[in-house]
């Protein structure tokens, strides 16, 4: 959807995009974290380009997100296939498009205890499938989301993407000799239900925080602290 996002305000990841990925890469595996590569991450250091406005007015936000149909597909994936999607990340300020006022992707995904990652850096460096991802949120209380570090290990057996020399990243990846780790500067991870399982971080939110300079949207969901600050997945998907 990168081409569509570049030319359309508030472009949405459509079911056609997801089906195309499945046709090319096979079924979404169990315990997958899905990363949506809209191409928006290269705008991170330009606030106006990234949020689609140079004001703090939420009504003027413009950036890509998920369609309701895709959010429902991800949320129902376990019931339909027996394979669970544990998290969804995106390289924009929110899983919902900038013009959303009801945040249906947040509501639909969190109802199924799927955690959300926003402002994710370096998605373009992930392979289409096969990276091993660890999500490390901080422990806190009385908040709607918070900073997290995301590490992606790419096994030697998985082909690597080669980012364009013209692209930029919101953080610098650290690497080892055999397995590069991609570091994210994403400032928030959200989930609706507390859990001590390593499949889901225990951080609560019902709506996205926009940025430190933009008023955040309050949450009606009680926040909890986590006794398990990390979540790991053997498989990530870059769509």
C-alpha positions as CSV (number, residue, x, y, z in Angstrom):
1,X,0.0,0.0,0.0
2,X,3.0,2.3,0.0
3,X,2.2,3.8,-3.4
4,X,-1.4,4.5,-2.4
5,X,-0.3,6.0,1.0
6,X,2.0,8.4,-0.8
7,X,-0.8,9.8,-3.0
8,X,-3.9,9.5,-0.8
9,X,-4.7,11.2,2.5
10,X,-5.7,8.7,5.2
11,X,-5.1,5.7,2.9
12,X,-6.2,2.4,4.5
13,X,-4.7,-1.1,4.3
14,X,-7.4,-3.0,2.4
15,X,-8.2,-6.7,2.3
16,X,-6.9,-6.8,-1.3
17,X,-3.5,-5.9,0.1
18,X,-3.6,-8.6,2.8
19,X,-4.8,-11.2,0.2
20,X,-2.0,-10.3,-2.1
21,X,0.5,-10.8,0.7
22,X,-1.0,-14.2,1.5
23,X,-1.0,-15.2,-2.2
24,X,2.8,-14.4,-2.3
25,X,3.9,-15.7,1.1
26,X,1.4,-18.3,2.2
27,X,-1.0,-18.3,5.2
28,X,-0.3,-16.1,8.2
29,X,1.4,-18.4,10.7
30,X,0.5,-18.9,14.4
31,X,1.7,-16.4,17.0
32,X,2.5,-13.8,14.3
33,X,3.2,-10.1,14.8
34,X,2.1,-8.2,11.7
35,X,4.0,-5.0,10.7
36,X,2.3,-2.8,8.2
37,X,4.8,-1.0,6.0
38,X,3.1,2.2,4.6
39,X,6.4,4.0,3.9
40,X,5.4,6.6,6.4
41,X,8.5,6.0,8.6
42,X,10.7,8.1,6.4
43,X,8.7,11.2,7.4
44,X,9.2,10.7,11.2
45,X,11.7,13.6,11.6
46,X,9.4,16.0,9.8
47,X,6.5,16.6,12.1
48,X,4.2,18.2,9.5
49,X,4.7,15.5,7.0
50,X,4.4,12.7,9.5
51,X,1.2,14.0,11.2
52,X,-0.2,15.6,8.0
53,X,-0.6,19.0,9.7
54,X,1.5,21.7,11.4
55,X,-1.2,22.3,14.0
56,X,-2.2,20.4,17.2
57,X,-5.8,20.0,16.0
58,X,-6.7,16.3,16.0
59,X,-9.3,16.9,13.3
60,X,-6.5,17.8,10.8
61,X,-4.4,14.7,11.2
62,X,-3.6,12.9,8.0
63,X,-1.8,9.5,7.8
64,X,-2.4,5.9,6.7
65,X,-4.0,3.2,8.8
66,X,-6.0,-0.1,8.8
67,X,-9.4,-0.5,7.3
68,X,-12.2,-1.8,9.5
69,X,-12.3,-4.9,7.3
70,X,-8.7,-5.7,7.8
71,X,-8.9,-5.1,11.6
72,X,-11.8,-7.6,11.7
73,X,-9.9,-10.1,9.6
74,X,-6.9,-9.9,12.0
75,X,-9.2,-10.1,15.1
76,X,-11.1,-13.1,13.8
77,X,-8.0,-14.9,12.4
78,X,-7.7,-17.3,15.4
79,X,-11.4,-18.2,15.4
80,X,-11.3,-18.8,11.7
81,X,-8.0,-20.6,11.3
82,X,-6.7,-21.7,14.8
83,X,-3.6,-19.5,14.2
84,X,-3.3,-16.5,16.5
85,X,-2.1,-13.0,15.6
86,X,-0.6,-11.6,18.8
87,X,0.2,-8.1,17.7
88,X,0.0,-5.5,14.9
89,X,2.5,-2.7,14.3
90,X,2.6,0.2,11.9
91,X,5.0,3.0,10.9
92,X,2.5,5.8,11.5
93,X,1.2,7.5,14.6
94,X,-1.8,5.2,14.9
95,X,-3.3,1.9,13.7
96,X,-6.4,3.9,12.7
97,X,-6.1,6.5,9.8
98,X,-5.5,10.1,10.8
99,X,-9.1,11.2,10.1
100,X,-10.6,8.5,12.4
101,X,-12.7,9.7,15.3
102,X,-13.9,6.4,16.7
103,X,-10.7,4.3,16.4
104,X,-12.3,1.1,15.3
105,X,-9.0,-0.7,14.7
106,X,-8.1,-0.1,18.3
107,X,-11.4,-1.3,19.6
108,X,-11.6,-4.4,17.3
109,X,-8.1,-5.6,17.9
110,X,-7.9,-5.0,21.6
111,X,-11.2,-6.8,22.1
112,X,-9.2,-9.9,21.1
113,X,-6.2,-9.0,23.3
114,X,-4.1,-8.1,20.3
115,X,-1.4,-5.6,21.2
116,X,-0.7,-2.5,19.1
117,X,2.6,-1.0,18.1
118,X,2.7,2.5,16.7
119,X,5.5,4.7,15.3
120,X,7.5,1.6,14.5
121,X,10.9,2.3,12.9
122,X,12.8,0.3,10.2
123,X,9.9,-1.8,9.1
124,X,11.3,-1.6,5.5
125,X,14.3,-3.6,6.7
126,X,12.2,-6.6,7.7
127,X,11.7,-9.6,5.4
128,X,8.2,-10.4,4.3
129,X,8.1,-13.3,6.8
130,X,10.4,-15.0,9.2
131,X,11.9,-12.4,11.5
132,X,11.9,-13.2,15.3
133,X,10.6,-10.2,17.2
134,X,10.8,-9.3,20.9
135,X,8.8,-6.4,22.2
136,X,10.0,-4.7,25.4
137,X,7.5,-2.2,26.9
138,X,8.3,-0.4,30.1
139,X,6.2,-1.2,33.2
140,X,3.9,1.6,34.3
141,X,0.5,2.4,35.7
142,X,-2.4,4.8,35.0
143,X,-1.5,5.4,31.3
144,X,-2.9,4.7,27.9
145,X,0.4,3.5,26.3
146,X,4.1,3.9,26.7
147,X,7.6,3.6,25.2
148,X,8.8,0.2,24.1
149,X,11.9,-1.2,22.4
150,X,11.3,-3.6,19.5
151,X,14.1,-6.0,18.5
152,X,13.9,-8.1,15.3
153,X,16.3,-10.9,14.8
154,X,16.6,-12.1,11.2
155,X,17.8,-15.7,11.0
156,X,20.5,-16.4,8.5
157,X,18.1,-18.7,6.6
158,X,15.7,-15.8,5.9
159,X,16.5,-13.5,2.9
160,X,17.1,-9.9,4.0
161,X,15.7,-6.7,2.5
162,X,18.1,-4.1,1.3
163,X,16.7,-0.7,2.1
164,X,16.9,2.1,-0.5
165,X,19.9,4.4,-0.1
166,X,17.5,7.3,-0.2
167,X,15.4,6.1,2.7
168,X,15.8,7.3,6.3
169,X,15.0,5.7,9.6
170,X,13.9,7.0,13.0
171,X,16.5,4.9,14.7
172,X,19.8,3.3,14.0
173,X,19.8,-0.6,13.8
174,X,22.4,-2.4,15.9
175,X,23.8,-5.5,14.3
176,X,25.7,-8.6,15.2
177,X,27.9,-10.6,12.8
178,X,25.2,-13.1,11.9
179,X,21.9,-11.8,13.1
180,X,21.1,-8.1,12.7
181,X,18.7,-6.6,15.2
182,X,16.4,-3.8,14.1
183,X,15.8,-1.2,16.9
184,X,12.6,0.8,17.0
185,X,12.0,4.2,18.5
186,X,8.3,3.6,18.7
187,X,6.9,5.5,21.8
188,X,3.8,3.4,22.5
189,X,2.5,-0.1,22.9
190,X,-1.2,-0.6,23.6
191,X,-3.2,-3.6,24.8
192,X,-6.7,-3.8,26.3
193,X,-6.3,-6.8,28.7
194,X,-3.6,-7.4,31.4
195,X,-1.7,-10.7,31.0
196,X,1.3,-12.4,32.4
197,X,1.7,-14.4,29.3
198,X,4.8,-13.9,27.1
199,X,2.4,-13.6,24.1
200,X,0.9,-10.3,25.2
201,X,2.4,-7.2,27.0
202,X,0.3,-6.0,29.8
203,X,-0.3,-2.3,29.0
204,X,-3.7,-0.8,28.6
205,X,-5.3,1.6,26.2
206,X,-8.5,2.0,24.2
207,X,-7.3,4.9,22.0
208,X,-4.0,6.1,20.6
209,X,-1.7,8.9,22.0
210,X,-0.8,11.2,19.1
211,X,2.5,12.7,20.2
212,X,4.1,14.6,23.1
213,X,3.2,17.9,21.4
214,X,-0.4,16.9,20.5
215,X,-3.1,16.3,23.1
216,X,-3.6,12.6,23.7
217,X,-6.9,11.0,23.8
218,X,-8.1,9.8,27.1
219,X,-8.8,6.1,27.8
220,X,-11.8,4.5,29.5
221,X,-9.9,1.3,30.1
222,X,-8.3,0.8,33.5
223,X,-4.5,0.7,33.2
224,X,-2.4,-2.0,34.9
225,X,1.3,-2.6,35.5
226,X,2.9,-5.6,34.0
227,X,4.9,-8.3,35.8
228,X,6.1,-9.6,32.5
229,X,7.6,-6.7,30.5
230,X,8.4,-8.5,27.3
231,X,6.6,-10.4,24.5
232,X,8.3,-12.6,21.9
233,X,7.1,-14.0,18.7
234,X,8.9,-16.6,16.5
235,X,7.4,-15.1,13.4
236,X,6.8,-11.6,12.1
237,X,5.1,-10.5,9.0
238,X,5.8,-7.4,7.0
239,X,2.8,-6.5,4.9
